[in-house]
Amino acid sequence: MTPVPKKRRWLVITVGLTLALVVFVLVARLALTGMAVRTLLQRAGASEVKFNVAQASPWHVVMEDIGFQIRTQAFAAKRVTFDRARWWTPSLGAVRVEQVRLPLDIDGSATNPWAWSTYKGGAATRQPVNVPLEELSLDGQLIIQAAALPEQTLTVKIEARLGPKNTWEGKVQAAGPGLGVKAEGSFDVAKQALAFRVPEFSLDLKTWQGFVQRLVLLPGGAWDLEGKFTGQAAGRLAGKNLVAGGTVRLRDGRAAYAQRSIAAEGIEADLEFTDFDKFITQPGTLRVRELRTGQLPLHDLEAEVAFESATKFVVSRVSLLALGGKVVAEPFKYFTNLRELEAVLLVEGVSVEEVMGLTQDLPAKAKGRVNGRFPVRIDDSGLRIGTGWLELKPGVYAEIQFNANGLLTRGMAANSPSYAVLQKVESGLLKLKIGEMRLDIRPSNAPPGRSAQLHLVGEPVAPDVKAPVTLDLNVNGPLEKLLNLGLDSRLRFGAKP
């Protein structure tokens, strides 16, 4: 056997040792990188950390199949890549995060790591944001979740770059079924201040109504909602101080509460927010093409409203068409946390026939138009009408036909000259032409239990019958029960605390 030359043997040994050293360095580098990343994540509060380090060098690191949790907030990504052109600097360089999957529970704080009840003091301590990056690119999915609702998946893209004066500039896009958001902003690291702008925002209320009603308590319970929200916003966040404003528009809106036969169609709104954080707006417009409650239809509602807080708004003007006439409300305020509404209504030219059409088994028919003024109150106990009045509109022809035997002749002698005529009037054989008519609602001088007093002055429509009639009727018991408005104690303005 021919011996291997000494020089050649040393060459083979040297190459082998070099390759072994390279393999050792690569394996050690992968292991050390993994240890470093795991330590950083655990120090940030992460648990159940898992990932694979696919590549590792001072200038290029690739991690795959990443997953961890912070409290109960899960995070997962298919791949994270670090490119460090200046690997000798203490920076992660350009970071690309691919195929992120982030579940977000919107109806509780259980998945919010910043509001976890077991933190000392009830919240996590927030440190100044100073991420050692130069560039960030992220794409993936945000999974919106709420109890008993199907998940909604949003596709999210984020691009951000560290610019001059230690300021981050970035853009965010999110899109999904019935939702789209585009945003851009800049973050001053030294001042810890974020300036942002949302040039486009859209939301299909029908698609997201379940999630909306998890966040906003509507009176009575679950409603059927539709409509298209669009808007823009801009503002600045420095520490806990948020200053933001913008516009919100609603078109093709619809709201229905089937249990109480309440429905609104053709809802439109335009609001300009001066402070989103405090929920303050300039006076804006609200329009509703048709609003129906029970048997009462309302049309062409127009209002000027302004929010003064999340629990208080001011209605400076409102008008609508109802019962053949026009109804206007005097300015009023509504406090959502008090679950009650009080307003004074002014009516003009309302049809008596249509008003009486709301009643059940009323022994009379009437034609004519009335004006009036009366307050209403809606709270947990239902609808209540306050002290007010309705009277015949001057110069308008009116008539009434009764179907109530004994209404006019009760207690009258049968041989009285007017007995026969009044008997025909009360039985409906003769109609009355009305010259005066006034309904006083809950008059201050009325005895207990009396809700209204009706005063009529008229004469038979037949020209050959001369028998003036003056009639004063009392309504005892709840006036609201007489009108079938479809409102009762089951319609509330919010759940009791």
C-alpha positions as CSV (number, residue, x, y, z in Angstrom):
1,M,0.0,0.0,0.0
2,T,1.4,3.3,-1.1
3,P,1.7,5.8,1.8
4,V,-0.1,9.2,1.5
5,P,2.4,12.0,1.1
6,K,2.8,14.1,4.3
7,K,1.8,17.4,2.7
8,R,-1.3,15.9,1.1
9,R,-2.3,14.3,4.4
10,W,-2.1,17.7,6.2
11,L,-4.1,19.3,3.4
12,V,-6.9,16.8,3.8
13,I,-6.9,17.2,7.6
14,T,-7.0,21.0,7.2
15,V,-9.9,21.0,4.8
16,G,-11.8,18.6,7.0
17,L,-11.3,20.7,10.1
18,T,-12.3,23.8,8.2
19,L,-15.5,22.2,7.0
20,A,-16.2,20.9,10.5
21,L,-15.6,24.3,11.9
22,V,-17.9,25.9,9.3
23,V,-20.6,23.4,10.1
24,F,-20.1,23.9,13.8
25,V,-20.3,27.7,13.4
26,L,-23.4,27.4,11.3
27,V,-25.1,25.1,13.7
28,A,-24.0,27.2,16.6
29,R,-25.1,30.4,14.9
30,L,-28.6,28.9,14.3
31,A,-28.7,27.8,17.9
32,L,-27.5,31.0,19.3
33,T,-29.9,33.0,17.2
34,G,-32.7,30.9,18.3
35,M,-31.7,31.3,22.0
36,A,-31.5,35.1,21.6
37,V,-34.9,35.4,19.9
38,R,-36.5,33.1,22.5
39,T,-35.0,35.1,25.3
40,L,-36.2,38.5,23.9
41,L,-39.7,37.2,23.4
42,Q,-39.9,35.7,26.8
43,R,-38.7,39.0,28.3
44,A,-41.5,40.7,26.5
45,G,-44.0,38.5,28.2
46,A,-44.5,35.8,25.5
47,S,-45.2,32.2,26.4
48,E,-45.6,29.0,24.3
49,V,-42.9,30.3,22.0
50,K,-42.1,28.2,18.9
51,F,-40.2,28.9,15.7
52,N,-37.5,27.5,13.4
53,V,-34.4,29.4,12.4
54,A,-34.0,28.5,8.8
55,Q,-31.0,30.8,8.0
56,A,-28.7,32.8,10.2
57,S,-25.8,35.1,9.4
58,P,-24.8,38.5,10.6
59,W,-26.5,40.1,7.7
60,H,-29.4,37.8,7.0
61,V,-31.7,35.8,9.3
62,V,-34.8,33.8,8.3
63,M,-37.3,32.4,10.9
64,E,-40.2,30.2,10.0
65,D,-43.4,28.9,11.6
66,I,-43.4,31.5,14.4
67,G,-46.0,31.3,17.1
68,F,-46.3,32.6,20.7
69,Q,-48.8,34.1,23.1
70,I,-48.8,37.2,25.3
71,R,-51.3,36.3,28.1
72,T,-54.2,35.0,25.9
73,Q,-53.3,37.0,22.8
74,A,-52.0,34.6,20.2
75,F,-49.6,35.6,17.4
76,A,-48.5,33.5,14.4
77,A,-46.6,34.1,11.2
78,K,-45.2,31.9,8.4
79,R,-41.9,33.7,8.0
80,V,-39.9,36.6,9.5
81,T,-36.8,37.8,7.6
82,F,-34.1,40.2,8.9
83,D,-31.8,41.9,6.4
84,R,-29.0,43.8,8.1
85,A,-26.8,45.6,5.5
86,R,-24.9,47.2,8.4
87,W,-24.7,44.1,10.6
88,W,-22.2,45.6,13.0
89,T,-24.8,48.2,14.2
90,P,-27.3,47.3,17.1
91,S,-30.3,47.1,14.7
92,L,-32.5,44.4,13.3
93,G,-32.3,46.2,9.9
94,A,-35.2,45.6,7.5
95,V,-37.8,43.2,8.8
96,R,-40.3,41.5,6.7
97,V,-43.2,39.5,8.4
98,E,-45.2,37.3,6.1
99,Q,-48.6,35.5,6.5
100,V,-49.3,36.9,9.9
101,R,-52.4,35.5,11.7
102,L,-53.6,37.5,14.6
103,P,-57.0,36.7,16.4
104,L,-58.7,39.7,18.0
105,D,-61.6,39.3,20.5
106,I,-63.6,42.6,20.5
107,D,-66.2,41.9,23.2
108,G,-64.0,41.6,26.2
109,S,-60.5,42.4,27.6
110,A,-59.4,38.8,27.9
111,T,-57.3,39.0,24.8
112,N,-56.0,42.5,25.4
113,P,-52.5,42.2,26.9
114,W,-52.6,45.9,28.0
115,A,-55.8,45.5,30.0
116,W,-55.3,42.2,31.7
117,S,-56.7,42.2,35.2
118,T,-53.7,40.3,36.8
119,Y,-51.2,43.0,36.0
120,K,-50.1,44.9,39.0
121,G,-52.4,47.9,39.2
122,G,-54.8,46.4,36.6
123,A,-52.8,47.2,33.5
124,A,-49.4,46.5,32.0
125,T,-46.7,49.2,32.3
126,R,-46.2,50.8,29.0
127,Q,-42.6,51.6,28.1
128,P,-41.6,54.2,25.5
129,V,-41.6,52.7,22.0
130,N,-38.1,52.4,20.6
131,V,-37.9,49.4,18.2
132,P,-34.4,48.8,16.8
133,L,-35.6,48.6,13.2
134,E,-34.9,50.5,10.0
135,E,-37.8,49.2,7.9
136,L,-40.9,47.0,8.5
137,S,-43.1,45.2,6.0
138,L,-46.0,43.0,7.2
139,D,-48.8,41.2,5.5
140,G,-51.3,38.8,6.9
141,Q,-54.8,38.4,8.4
142,L,-56.6,39.9,11.4
143,I,-59.3,37.5,12.7
144,I,-62.1,39.5,14.3
145,Q,-63.9,37.4,16.9
146,A,-66.9,37.8,19.3
147,A,-68.9,35.3,21.3
148,A,-71.5,33.3,19.2
149,L,-70.6,35.2,16.0
150,P,-68.8,33.8,12.9
151,E,-65.3,35.1,12.5
152,Q,-64.5,37.9,10.1
153,T,-61.1,37.9,8.4
154,L,-59.4,41.1,7.3
155,T,-56.3,41.2,5.1
156,V,-53.8,43.6,6.5
157,K,-50.7,45.2,5.0
158,I,-48.2,47.5,6.8
159,E,-45.2,49.3,5.3
160,A,-43.0,51.5,7.5
161,R,-39.6,53.1,7.2
162,L,-37.4,55.0,9.6
163,G,-36.7,58.4,8.1
164,P,-34.7,61.5,9.0
165,K,-34.8,63.0,12.6
166,N,-35.7,59.5,14.0
167,T,-39.2,59.6,12.6
168,W,-41.1,56.6,11.3
169,E,-43.3,57.0,8.2
170,G,-45.8,54.3,7.4
171,K,-49.0,53.2,5.6
172,V,-51.6,50.6,6.7
173,Q,-54.3,48.9,4.6
174,A,-57.1,46.6,5.9
175,A,-59.8,45.0,3.8
176,G,-62.4,42.3,4.2
177,P,-66.1,41.6,3.6
178,G,-67.9,44.9,3.9
179,L,-64.9,46.8,5.4
180,G,-62.0,48.8,4.0
181,V,-59.5,51.1,5.7
182,K,-56.5,53.0,4.4
183,A,-54.3,55.0,6.9
184,E,-51.0,56.7,6.9
185,G,-49.0,58.3,9.6
186,S,-45.7,59.3,11.2
187,F,-44.3,58.5,14.6
188,D,-41.7,60.8,16.3
189,V,-39.6,58.4,18.4
190,A,-38.1,61.2,20.6
191,K,-41.5,62.8,21.4
192,Q,-43.4,59.5,21.4
193,A,-46.1,61.2,19.3
194,L,-48.1,59.7,16.4
195,A,-49.7,61.9,13.7
196,F,-52.1,59.9,11.5
197,R,-54.6,60.3,8.7
198,V,-57.3,58.0,7.5
199,P,-58.3,59.2,4.0
200,E,-60.7,56.3,3.4
201,F,-63.0,54.2,5.6
202,S,-66.0,52.2,4.7
203,L,-68.2,49.7,6.6
204,D,-71.2,47.7,5.5
205,L,-73.4,47.7,8.6
206,K,-75.4,44.6,7.6
207,T,-72.2,42.5,7.4
208,W,-70.9,43.8,10.7
209,Q,-74.1,44.4,12.7
210,G,-73.4,41.6,15.1
211,F,-70.1,43.0,16.1
212,V,-71.5,46.5,16.3
213,Q,-74.2,45.4,18.7
214,R,-71.6,43.7,20.8
215,L,-70.0,47.2,21.3
216,V,-73.1,49.4,21.3
217,L,-76.2,48.6,23.4
218,L,-79.3,49.4,21.4
219,P,-82.7,50.0,23.1
220,G,-84.8,46.8,23.5
221,G,-82.2,44.3,22.4
222,A,-81.2,42.9,19.0
223,W,-82.1,45.0,16.0
224,D,-81.8,44.3,12.3
225,L,-79.4,46.9,10.8
226,E,-78.3,47.9,7.4
227,G,-76.4,50.8,5.8
228,K,-73.1,52.0,4.3
229,F,-70.8,54.0,6.5
230,T,-68.0,56.0,4.9
231,G,-65.6,58.6,6.4
232,Q,-62.2,60.2,6.9
233,A,-60.2,61.0,10.0
234,A,-57.0,62.7,11.1
235,G,-55.4,63.4,14.4
236,R,-52.5,63.1,16.8
237,L,-51.7,60.7,19.7
238,A,-49.1,61.7,22.3
239,G,-49.0,59.6,25.4
240,K,-52.6,59.2,26.5
241,N,-53.7,62.4,24.9
242,L,-55.7,61.8,21.6
243,V,-56.8,64.7,19.5
244,A,-58.7,63.4,16.4
245,G,-61.5,64.6,14.2
246,G,-63.2,63.7,10.9
247,T,-66.4,63.1,9.0
248,V,-68.8,60.1,9.1
249,R,-71.6,59.5,6.6
250,L,-74.4,57.0,6.5
251,R,-76.4,56.1,3.4
252,D,-79.1,53.5,2.6
253,G,-79.6,52.9,6.3
254,R,-82.3,50.7,7.8
255,A,-83.1,49.7,11.4
256,A,-85.9,47.3,12.4
257,Y,-87.0,45.9,15.8
258,A,-89.5,43.1,14.9
259,Q,-90.6,42.4,18.4
260,R,-92.2,45.8,18.7
261,S,-93.0,46.4,15.0
262,I,-90.6,49.3,14.8
263,A,-88.8,50.0,11.5
264,A,-87.0,52.9,9.9
265,E,-86.1,53.0,6.2
266,G,-84.0,55.3,4.1
267,I,-81.8,56.6,6.9
268,E,-79.1,59.1,6.0
269,A,-76.7,61.0,8.3
270,D,-73.8,63.4,8.0
271,L,-71.7,64.2,11.1
272,E,-68.4,66.1,11.5
273,F,-66.5,65.0,14.6
274,T,-64.3,67.6,16.3
275,D,-63.2,65.1,18.9
276,F,-63.5,61.4,18.3
277,D,-62.1,60.5,21.8
278,K,-64.7,62.6,23.6
279,F,-67.4,61.9,21.0
280,I,-68.1,65.6,20.2
281,T,-69.5,66.7,16.8
282,Q,-70.6,69.9,15.1
283,P,-74.4,70.1,14.4
284,G,-75.1,67.5,11.7
285,T,-78.1,66.2,9.7
286,L,-80.2,63.1,10.1
287,R,-82.8,62.1,7.6
288,V,-85.3,59.2,7.7
289,R,-87.6,58.5,4.7
290,E,-90.1,56.4,6.7
291,L,-90.4,55.5,10.4
292,R,-93.1,53.1,11.5
293,T,-94.0,52.2,15.1
294,G,-97.0,49.9,15.5
295,Q,-99.7,51.4,13.3
296,L,-98.2,54.9,13.3
297,P,-96.3,55.8,10.1
298,L,-94.0,58.8,10.1
299,H,-92.4,60.2,6.9
300,D,-89.6,62.5,5.8
301,L,-88.0,63.0,9.2
302,E,-85.3,65.7,9.2
303,A,-83.2,66.6,12.2
304,E,-80.2,68.7,13.2
305,V,-78.3,66.9,15.9
306,A,-75.0,67.3,17.7
307,F,-73.2,65.0,20.1
308,E,-71.8,66.6,23.3
309,S,-70.5,63.3,24.6
310,A,-71.0,59.5,24.1
311,T,-74.0,59.7,26.4
312,K,-75.5,63.0,25.4
313,F,-76.7,64.6,22.2
314,V,-78.7,67.7,21.4
315,V,-81.5,67.9,18.9
316,S,-81.8,71.5,17.8
317,R,-84.3,71.0,15.1
318,V,-86.6,68.1,14.0
319,S,-89.6,67.8,11.8
320,L,-91.6,65.1,10.1
321,L,-94.8,64.3,8.3
322,A,-97.4,62.2,10.2
323,L,-101.2,61.6,10.1
324,G,-101.7,64.0,7.2
325,G,-99.9,66.9,8.8
326,K,-96.6,68.2,10.1
327,V,-95.0,67.6,13.4
328,V,-92.1,69.7,14.8
329,A,-90.3,69.1,18.1
330,E,-88.9,71.9,20.2
331,P,-85.1,71.6,20.9
332,F,-84.3,68.9,23.4
333,K,-81.4,66.9,24.8
334,Y,-81.2,63.1,25.1
335,F,-79.0,61.3,27.7
336,T,-78.5,57.7,26.7
337,N,-77.3,56.6,30.1
338,L,-80.6,57.8,31.6
339,R,-82.7,55.7,29.2
340,E,-85.4,58.4,28.7
341,L,-86.5,61.0,26.2
342,E,-88.6,64.1,26.7
343,A,-89.7,66.4,24.0
344,V,-92.5,68.9,23.2
345,L,-94.3,68.3,19.9
346,L,-96.0,71.0,17.8
347,V,-98.5,69.6,15.3
348,E,-100.0,71.4,12.4
349,G,-102.8,70.2,10.1
350,V,-103.0,66.7,11.5
351,S,-105.9,64.7,10.2
352,V,-108.5,63.8,12.9
353,E,-109.6,60.9,10.8
354,E,-106.1,59.4,10.7
355,V,-105.6,60.0,14.5
356,M,-108.9,58.2,15.2
357,G,-107.8,55.4,12.8
358,L,-105.1,54.5,15.4
359,T,-107.7,53.7,18.0
360,Q,-109.6,50.5,18.6
361,D,-113.4,50.2,18.8
362,L,-113.9,54.0,19.0
363,P,-117.7,54.7,18.6
364,A,-117.2,57.7,16.3
365,K,-115.8,58.9,12.9
366,A,-114.5,62.3,12.2
367,K,-113.0,64.5,9.5
368,G,-111.0,67.7,9.9
369,R,-107.6,68.9,10.8
370,V,-106.1,70.1,14.1
371,N,-103.2,72.0,15.5
372,G,-101.7,71.5,18.9
373,R,-98.9,71.3,21.4
374,F,-98.1,68.6,23.9
375,P,-95.0,67.0,25.6
376,V,-94.2,63.3,25.3
377,R,-91.9,61.2,27.4
378,I,-90.5,57.7,26.6
379,D,-88.7,55.8,29.3
380,D,-88.5,52.2,30.7
381,S,-92.3,52.3,31.4
382,G,-93.2,53.2,27.8
383,L,-94.8,56.3,26.3
384,R,-96.6,59.0,28.3
385,I,-98.3,62.2,26.9
386,G,-98.0,65.3,29.1
387,T,-100.2,68.3,29.5
388,G,-101.1,69.8,26.2
389,W,-103.9,70.5,23.7
390,L,-105.3,69.9,20.2
391,E,-107.9,72.1,18.6
392,L,-109.6,72.5,15.3
393,K,-107.6,74.3,12.7
394,P,-109.3,77.6,11.9
395,G,-111.2,77.8,8.6
396,V,-111.1,74.0,8.0
397,Y,-114.3,72.1,7.5
398,A,-114.8,69.3,10.0
399,E,-117.5,66.8,10.8
400,I,-118.1,63.9,13.2
401,Q,-120.4,60.9,13.1
402,F,-121.2,59.0,16.4
403,N,-122.2,55.4,16.9
404,A,-122.9,55.5,20.6
405,N,-126.6,55.3,21.7
406,G,-127.2,57.3,24.8
407,L,-124.1,59.5,24.4
408,L,-126.2,62.7,24.0
409,T,-129.7,61.7,25.3
410,R,-128.7,60.0,28.5
411,G,-130.7,61.7,31.3
412,M,-132.8,63.7,28.8
413,A,-136.6,63.5,28.9
414,A,-138.0,61.7,25.8
415,N,-140.5,64.5,25.2
416,S,-137.8,67.1,25.0
417,P,-137.9,69.1,21.7
418,S,-134.4,68.1,20.7
419,Y,-134.5,64.5,21.9
420,A,-135.4,63.0,18.5
421,V,-132.6,64.9,16.7
422,L,-129.9,64.1,19.2
423,Q,-130.9,60.5,19.2
424,K,-130.3,60.4,15.4
425,V,-127.0,62.2,15.9
426,E,-125.7,59.7,18.6
427,S,-126.9,56.7,16.6
428,G,-125.0,57.9,13.5
429,L,-128.1,58.8,11.4
430,L,-127.1,62.4,11.4
431,K,-123.6,63.8,11.1
432,L,-122.5,66.9,12.9
433,K,-120.7,69.9,11.3
434,I,-118.1,71.0,13.8
435,G,-117.6,74.7,14.6
436,E,-115.4,74.2,17.7
437,M,-113.4,71.3,18.8
438,R,-110.7,71.2,21.5
439,L,-109.0,68.3,23.3
440,D,-107.2,69.2,26.5
441,I,-104.7,66.5,27.5
442,R,-104.2,66.1,31.2
443,P,-105.5,69.5,32.1
444,S,-104.2,70.8,35.4
445,N,-107.6,71.3,36.9
446,A,-108.9,67.8,36.0
447,P,-109.8,65.3,38.8
448,P,-107.6,62.3,39.4
449,G,-107.8,59.6,36.8
450,R,-109.0,61.9,34.0
451,S,-106.6,62.0,31.1
452,A,-108.4,64.3,28.7
453,Q,-111.4,66.5,28.1
454,L,-113.1,66.9,24.7
455,H,-115.2,70.0,23.9
456,L,-117.4,70.0,20.7
457,V,-119.8,72.6,19.3
458,G,-121.7,71.9,16.1
459,E,-124.9,71.3,14.3
460,P,-126.3,68.6,12.0
461,V,-125.0,68.6,8.5
462,A,-128.5,68.3,7.1
463,P,-129.6,71.8,6.3
464,D,-133.2,71.1,7.2
465,V,-132.3,70.1,10.8
466,K,-131.8,72.9,13.2
467,A,-130.4,71.5,16.5
468,P,-127.2,73.1,17.9
469,V,-125.1,70.5,19.9
470,T,-122.6,71.3,22.6
471,L,-120.8,68.2,23.9
472,D,-118.2,67.8,26.7
473,L,-116.7,64.4,27.1
474,N,-114.2,63.1,29.6
475,V,-111.6,60.5,29.0
476,N,-110.8,58.5,32.1
477,G,-107.9,56.1,32.4
478,P,-104.6,56.1,30.5
479,L,-104.9,58.1,27.2
480,E,-101.9,56.2,25.8
481,K,-103.8,52.9,25.9
482,L,-106.4,54.5,23.6
483,L,-103.8,54.9,20.9
484,N,-102.2,51.8,19.6
485,L,-98.7,53.3,19.0
486,G,-96.9,50.0,19.5
487,L,-94.9,51.2,22.4
488,D,-95.0,49.6,25.8
489,S,-92.8,48.8,28.7
490,R,-90.9,46.2,26.7
491,L,-89.2,48.9,24.7
492,R,-86.4,50.2,26.8
493,F,-83.6,52.7,26.2
494,G,-81.0,50.4,27.7
495,A,-80.4,47.6,30.1
496,K,-80.8,48.4,33.7
497,P,-77.6,48.5,35.6
